[in-house]
């Protein structure tokens, strides 16, 4: 990941303490005539230490990763929120993200 030019890894510090982080990557839509071409910033993981939530750490990380994605040509930010993670869902909704699809699964 550290050598991947399309990968982003950012951390939030308070003093010398790491209080949060975000990992993301830049992905282009596959070259398929049935798909609309788009460069996307996919946020893989956003974490903020529980004792630092509600203090703007997550927002600052999202702003920073979005700025870096945009500077690399990303046109859209996407991420996955798992069912039941209501705290994360509320945070992302406050950040202006909206549902664009559904991931379906079943046990094998």
N, C-alpha and C positions, 0 to 999 in steps of 0.2 A: 504494500500500500504506500509506503513512504517513497517509492521510486515511480509510482504510477502517476503520470502527468494529469490524469483525469480524476484522481482521488483528492479529497480534502479531509483534513483532520485538524480540528481546532480545539483548544482547551480554554477554559475560563479560570482565571486565578484571582484569589483574594489574598493579597500578600504573596506568600510562597505556597499557599495551599491550592491544589486543584479542586475546584468546586463544581465543575461541569465539563462537558465535552460534546462535540458533534462530529460524526463522520458522514461523508457524502461522496458522491461520484457524479461525473458528467457522462451522460449516455445519449447517443443519437438513435433515433428510430431506425430500425432495420431498413435496408434498401428493398422495400417491398411495394409494388404498385398499388396494393390495397390499403396502404397505411399513409397517413399524413406525416410528412417529414417534420421532425421537431427535435431540438436539442434540449434535454431535460437535466435538471439537477435533482438527483434522487438522494434524499436524506435517509441514510440507513439507520442511524441511531443518534438520539439526543438524550443525554443524561444530565441531571442536575442533582447534587446531593440534597437529600430530604430537608436538611436544616437550612438550605439556601434557596429553596423554592419560594416563589412569590416575591423575590427581590430583584427581578429583571434579568437574571442570569440566562434563562432560556431564551428570552427575547433578544438579548445581546448576541447570543450564539447564532440564533436564526438569522438575525440581521447580517452578521458577519459572513456566514456561509452563503447567504443569498447574494450578497455583494460580490463575493468571489466567483460564484456560479455565473452571475450576469456578466462579469468581466471576461469569462471564458466562453461566452456566447450562449449560455442557457436561456431558454425562452419560458420555461415553466419549471416550477418546483413541485415535486411529488414525494410522497412518503406513505408508509403503511402504518395504520393504527390497529392493533388487534382488538377484537371484540372483548369488552369487559374493562378495557383501559380507559375508563371515563375521565380520569384526571388529564391524561394526555389528549384525549379527544376535545375536551373543553379548551385546553391551552391552544391547540392548533386552530380551533374554530375562532378563538379570539384573535389569532394571528391572520385570519382571513382565508384559511384553507377550507375548501368545500369538497364533498364526496364526489368522485368522478368514476368510480367503479366498485366492484365487489369481488372479493377473493373467496371462493368456495372450496371446501375441503370435506373429506370423510376419512375415517380411520380405515387402514388396510389390515 
